[in-house]
Amino acid sequence: MMKYKKVTGEFCLKGKTAIVTGGGGAIGGETAKMYARKGANLVLVDIKNNVFQTAAALEKECGRTVIGIQADLRKDEDVDSVVVTVLEAFGHINILANIAGIVDLESAEKIDFSLVENQMNVNCFGTFRLSQKVGQVMIKQRTGGKIVCVTSQAGFIAIENHVGYTMSKAAMIGMIKVLALEWAKYGINVNGVAPTVVRTYMGDRAWKGEVKDRMIKAIPVGRFAEADEIAAAILFLSCDESNMITGENLVIDGGFTIQ
Ligand SMILES: NC(=O)c1ccc[n+]([C@@H]2O[C@H](COP(=O)([O-])OP(=O)(O)OC[C@H]3O[C@@H](n4cnc5c(N)ncnc54)[C@H](O)[C@@H]3O)[C@@H](O)[C@H]2O)c1
C-alpha cells in the first residue's frame, strides 16, 4: 500500500536525489532548476556534452550538488553507468524525470525506417531502459519514488508528419500505465506530461511559417507553451503533493485537444 502522507503545498524536495534526462535541453534544464530550488540534489543526463556546463552553472546558482553525465540512452552500458554513478554519489534515487527526446518529421509514405526506429529507440526504449533500472533501485530502497515522463499530445492524437514520433510517444503512454500499475505497491508513482508545442529549439524547428500560424489559431489559449510551464507540472508530479496520482498523462496543451 502507498501510505498517506499529510502535505503542505510547498512542493518540497529537500533531501531527494533526482535524475533528469535531457538535462542539457530546454524542458530538462527548466525542470532541473525547479528541482534544485525545491532542495533536490541532481544528476543531469544528456547525450550532448553541454550537460557538464549546465550542471556546473546550476550547482553554483542553487548551492545543491549537481552532477552532469554524458550518456546515450540507446546504450545499455551508458544507462548502467548512470545508475552506478548516482548511487556512488548519493546512495539513493528518489526521482527520475525522463525528458530526453528527439523528433524527425516526415510523411508516413516517405519516412525512412531508420528514423522511425531511432525515435522509438530514444523516446520509448531509452526511457524504459532507464526507468526499469531506476525502478529496480527504488523497489530495493523501499522508500517509494517518482517517475515522470515527458510524452506529447502527439501520443494520443494524429498530427501530420509525426508518425515515428507518435508511435514512440503512444508507446510511452502505454508503458507509464503498466509501470504505474505494477509499482504502486512499492510506493512508486509513474506519470506523464503531454505538452502541445513548446517554444524550444525542438518546437521551433518543427513548427514554422504557415503551419505554426495555423497551429496557434487552433490552440484555445492562443499561444504555444513555454518550457517552465512544463517543468512546473513535472515538479508537481515529483513531490508528495501528487501522491494520489499515478498512471496519468497530464495534458498541457492550452485546450488544443478539448474537442
Ligand atoms: N518542444 C516541444 O514542442 C515538445 C512538445 C511535446 C513534447 N516534447 C518533449 O519534451 C522533451 C524535451 O524536449 P525539448 O523541447 O526540451 O527539446 P530539447 O532538444 O531542448 O531537449 C531534448 C534533450 O534530449 C537530449 N537527447 C536526445 N537524444 C538523447 C539520447 N539518445 N540520450 C540522451 N539524451 C538525449 C538532447 O541532447 C536534448 O538536450 C522531449 O521528450 C520532447 O519529445 C517537446
PDBQT file of the ligand as one rigid body, heavy atoms in Angstrom, charges set to zero:
ROOT
HETATM    1  N1  LIG A 301       9.354  21.209 -27.703  1.00  0.00    +0.000 N 
HETATM    2  C1  LIG A 301       8.170  20.717 -27.975  1.00  0.00    +0.000 C 
HETATM    3  O1  LIG A 301       7.386  21.296 -28.753  1.00  0.00    +0.000 OA
HETATM    4  C2  LIG A 301       7.708  19.444 -27.311  1.00  0.00    +0.000 A 
HETATM    5  C3  LIG A 301       6.344  19.116 -27.351  1.00  0.00    +0.000 A 
HETATM    6  C4  LIG A 301       5.913  17.937 -26.756  1.00  0.00    +0.000 A 
HETATM    7  C5  LIG A 301       6.822  17.102 -26.134  1.00  0.00    +0.000 A 
HETATM    8  N2  LIG A 301       8.144  17.444 -26.119  1.00  0.00    +0.000 N 
HETATM    9  C6  LIG A 301       9.080  16.525 -25.482  1.00  0.00    +0.000 C 
HETATM   10  O2  LIG A 301       9.766  17.208 -24.441  1.00  0.00    +0.000 OA
HETATM   11  C7  LIG A 301      11.056  16.621 -24.243  1.00  0.00    +0.000 C 
HETATM   12  C8  LIG A 301      12.114  17.712 -24.174  1.00  0.00    +0.000 C 
HETATM   13  O3  LIG A 301      12.081  18.454 -25.369  1.00  0.00    +0.000 OA
HETATM   14  P1  LIG A 301      12.740  19.919 -25.526  1.00  0.00    +0.000 P 
HETATM   15  O4  LIG A 301      11.757  20.733 -26.282  1.00  0.00    +0.000 OA
HETATM   16  O5  LIG A 301      13.273  20.381 -24.238  1.00  0.00    +0.000 OA
HETATM   17  O6  LIG A 301      13.896  19.570 -26.556  1.00  0.00    +0.000 OA
HETATM   18  P2  LIG A 301      15.487  19.683 -26.418  1.00  0.00    +0.000 P 
HETATM   19  O7  LIG A 301      16.019  19.231 -27.734  1.00  0.00    +0.000 OA
HETATM   20  O8  LIG A 301      15.863  21.023 -25.898  1.00  0.00    +0.000 OA
HETATM   21  O9  LIG A 301      15.818  18.601 -25.294  1.00  0.00    +0.000 OA
HETATM   22  C9  LIG A 301      15.928  17.228 -25.544  1.00  0.00    +0.000 C 
HETATM   23  C10 LIG A 301      17.242  16.744 -24.974  1.00  0.00    +0.000 C 
HETATM   24  O10 LIG A 301      17.326  15.315 -25.115  1.00  0.00    +0.000 OA
HETATM   25  C11 LIG A 301      18.673  15.005 -25.396  1.00  0.00    +0.000 C 
HETATM   26  N3  LIG A 301      18.799  13.695 -26.056  1.00  0.00    +0.000 N 
HETATM   27  C12 LIG A 301      18.433  13.374 -27.313  1.00  0.00    +0.000 A 
HETATM   28  N4  LIG A 301      18.759  12.101 -27.593  1.00  0.00    +0.000 NA
HETATM   29  C13 LIG A 301      19.344  11.604 -26.471  1.00  0.00    +0.000 A 
HETATM   30  C14 LIG A 301      19.907  10.339 -26.144  1.00  0.00    +0.000 A 
HETATM   31  N5  LIG A 301      19.943   9.330 -27.035  1.00  0.00    +0.000 N 
HETATM   32  N6  LIG A 301      20.419  10.153 -24.908  1.00  0.00    +0.000 NA
HETATM   33  C15 LIG A 301      20.428  11.185 -24.002  1.00  0.00    +0.000 A 
HETATM   34  N7  LIG A 301      19.916  12.407 -24.271  1.00  0.00    +0.000 NA
HETATM   35  C16 LIG A 301      19.377  12.616 -25.490  1.00  0.00    +0.000 A 
HETATM   36  C17 LIG A 301      19.106  16.127 -26.335  1.00  0.00    +0.000 C 
HETATM   37  O11 LIG A 301      20.517  16.234 -26.454  1.00  0.00    +0.000 OA
HETATM   38  C18 LIG A 301      18.448  17.338 -25.723  1.00  0.00    +0.000 C 
HETATM   39  O12 LIG A 301      19.293  18.034 -24.822  1.00  0.00    +0.000 OA
HETATM   40  C19 LIG A 301      11.222  15.613 -25.391  1.00  0.00    +0.000 C 
HETATM   41  O13 LIG A 301      10.953  14.320 -24.909  1.00  0.00    +0.000 OA
HETATM   42  C20 LIG A 301      10.169  16.032 -26.397  1.00  0.00    +0.000 C 
HETATM   43  O14 LIG A 301       9.752  14.951 -27.203  1.00  0.00    +0.000 OA
HETATM   44  C21 LIG A 301       8.612  18.598 -26.678  1.00  0.00    +0.000 A 
ENDROOT
TORSDOF 0
